[in-house]
């Protein structure tokens, strides 16, 4: 039975997509079958793998709202990695579902109902989420086993983190008792600034007081990471070129995701086949 990990924060620009796609590359490199679920109407994970989201005929929207089999929308994007894509059509998801309570009497269980069988097909399902705490993320929390929270130490980021943690724990109690917070991943960090250092100290204190794990891996504030989705002509190649180099170059930036993988492995017993 495959494990479902969602990458979530209600703030945008914290490397949710970069973390999702690079972790998928690492899981695949370790011999696992991986499905990326793009649950964000911006479709950044979809674009990262070179899929033209504007020409898609079937997406996660059709699966969740119209009951189209997930297999009809899933695309193979690399050896060992499949993608359930998204595009702007997903913008109307919340309105369409909440506006038809007769058809959708249990609106937070759509993803579990339509994608649950895929646990038997993939070792890991990674979900890239929108920067909100609405209906889509409610579905994601109900379906997931673990939540990984990318966290950029900026002004007001602590408030956002506290809110996300409260919502996750509310969903755990109400809908998914097996849901756990895998950990907080510091991203876009510049340890040379007093602001980032101070916020991370505050974050570690909050995590300790609330029984949360903060990963030792820190993703630095670099142009390469912050623009990973938008600045390459062939996005589908960036994850794997970086991952390939990271095996040879100890301090390659993508190697940080191998380090993160090791930490995840220690926490949830990730399987490797290499």
TACOR-V744556 format. One record per residue. RES is the residue in three letters. NEAR is the number of other ideal C-beta (glycine too) atoms within 12 Angstrom. Layout:
# TACOR-V744556
res->RES near->NEAR
res->RES near->NEAR
This chain:
# TACOR-V744556
res->UNK near->16
res->UNK near->29
res->UNK near->34
res->UNK near->41
res->UNK near->46
res->UNK near->47
res->UNK near->48
res->UNK near->51
res->UNK near->43
res->UNK near->33
res->UNK near->30
res->UNK near->25
res->UNK near->27
res->UNK near->37
res->UNK near->44
res->UNK near->49
res->UNK near->45
res->UNK near->42
res->UNK near->50
res->UNK near->46
res->UNK near->44
res->UNK near->49
res->UNK near->50
res->UNK near->44
res->UNK near->43
res->UNK near->41
res->UNK near->42
res->UNK near->35
res->UNK near->31
res->UNK near->27
res->UNK near->17
res->UNK near->32
res->UNK near->29
res->UNK near->45
res->UNK near->44
res->UNK near->51
res->UNK near->48
res->UNK near->50
res->UNK near->51
res->UNK near->43
res->UNK near->30
res->UNK near->30
res->UNK near->36
res->UNK near->38
res->UNK near->49
res->UNK near->42
res->UNK near->34
res->UNK near->44
res->UNK near->38
res->UNK near->24
res->UNK near->32
res->UNK near->17
res->UNK near->33
res->UNK near->15
res->UNK near->14
res->UNK near->28
res->UNK near->17
res->UNK near->27
res->UNK near->40
res->UNK near->46
res->UNK near->39
res->UNK near->29
res->UNK near->35
res->UNK near->40
res->UNK near->33
res->UNK near->23
res->UNK near->18
res->UNK near->20
res->UNK near->17
res->UNK near->34
res->UNK near->20
res->UNK near->19
res->UNK near->36
res->UNK near->34
res->UNK near->31
res->UNK near->20
res->UNK near->31
res->UNK near->31
res->UNK near->16
res->UNK near->28
res->UNK near->38
res->UNK near->35
res->UNK near->42
res->UNK near->47
res->UNK near->45
res->UNK near->42
res->UNK near->32
res->UNK near->22
res->UNK near->29
res->UNK near->39
res->UNK near->22
res->UNK near->21
res->UNK near->38
res->UNK near->27
res->UNK near->19
res->UNK near->23
res->UNK near->29
res->UNK near->21
res->UNK near->15
res->UNK near->17
res->UNK near->11
res->UNK near->10
res->UNK near->16
res->UNK near->26
res->UNK near->13
res->UNK near->19
res->UNK near->29
res->UNK near->28
res->UNK near->25
res->UNK near->36
res->UNK near->42
res->UNK near->29
res->UNK near->22
res->UNK near->30
res->UNK near->37
res->UNK near->24
res->UNK near->20
res->UNK near->35
res->UNK near->23
res->UNK near->13
res->UNK near->20
res->UNK near->34
res->UNK near->30
res->UNK near->43
res->UNK near->45
res->UNK near->49
res->UNK near->46
res->UNK near->50
res->UNK near->51
res->UNK near->38
res->UNK near->28
res->UNK near->28
res->UNK near->26
res->UNK near->27
res->UNK near->33
res->UNK near->43
res->UNK near->37
res->UNK near->37
res->UNK near->42
res->UNK near->48
res->UNK near->44
res->UNK near->37
res->UNK near->40
res->UNK near->40
res->UNK near->33
res->UNK near->35
res->UNK near->43
res->UNK near->50
res->UNK near->42
res->UNK near->46
res->UNK near->48
res->UNK near->39
res->UNK near->38
res->UNK near->28
res->UNK near->15
res->UNK near->16
res->UNK near->34
res->UNK near->27
res->UNK near->19
res->UNK near->31
res->UNK near->38
res->UNK near->25
res->UNK near->22
res->UNK near->38
res->UNK near->35
res->UNK near->20
res->UNK near->31
res->UNK near->38
res->UNK near->23
res->UNK near->20
res->UNK near->33
res->UNK near->23
res->UNK near->15
res->UNK near->17
res->UNK near->26
res->UNK near->28
res->UNK near->13
res->UNK near->20
res->UNK near->31
res->UNK near->28
res->UNK near->36
res->UNK near->35
res->UNK near->32
res->UNK near->46
res->UNK near->46
res->UNK near->40
res->UNK near->43
res->UNK near->36
res->UNK near->34
res->UNK near->22
res->UNK near->19
res->UNK near->10
res->UNK near->17
res->UNK near->12
res->UNK near->20
res->UNK near->26
res->UNK near->18
res->UNK near->18
res->UNK near->30
res->UNK near->33
res->UNK near->19
res->UNK near->24
res->UNK near->37
res->UNK near->26
res->UNK near->15
res->UNK near->25
res->UNK near->26
res->UNK near->14
res->UNK near->12
res->UNK near->21
res->UNK near->14
res->UNK near->30
res->UNK near->29
res->UNK near->33
res->UNK near->35
res->UNK near->20
res->UNK near->34
res->UNK near->33
res->UNK near->38
res->UNK near->24
res->UNK near->26
res->UNK near->21
res->UNK near->12
res->UNK near->24
res->UNK near->34
res->UNK near->24
res->UNK near->20
res->UNK near->36
res->UNK near->35
res->UNK near->19
res->UNK near->17
res->UNK near->21
res->UNK near->9
res->UNK near->14
res->UNK near->31
res->UNK near->26
res->UNK near->21
res->UNK near->32
res->UNK near->43
res->UNK near->30
res->UNK near->24
res->UNK near->31
res->UNK near->33
res->UNK near->21
res->UNK near->22
res->UNK near->26
res->UNK near->20
res->UNK near->14
res->UNK near->16
res->UNK near->13
res->UNK near->13
res->UNK near->21
res->UNK near->33
res->UNK near->37
res->UNK near->26
res->UNK near->36
res->UNK near->44
res->UNK near->34
res->UNK near->26
res->UNK near->40
res->UNK near->39
res->UNK near->21
res->UNK near->26
res->UNK near->36
res->UNK near->22
res->UNK near->17
res->UNK near->24
res->UNK near->24
res->UNK near->12
res->UNK near->29
res->UNK near->20
res->UNK near->19
res->UNK near->13
res->UNK near->15
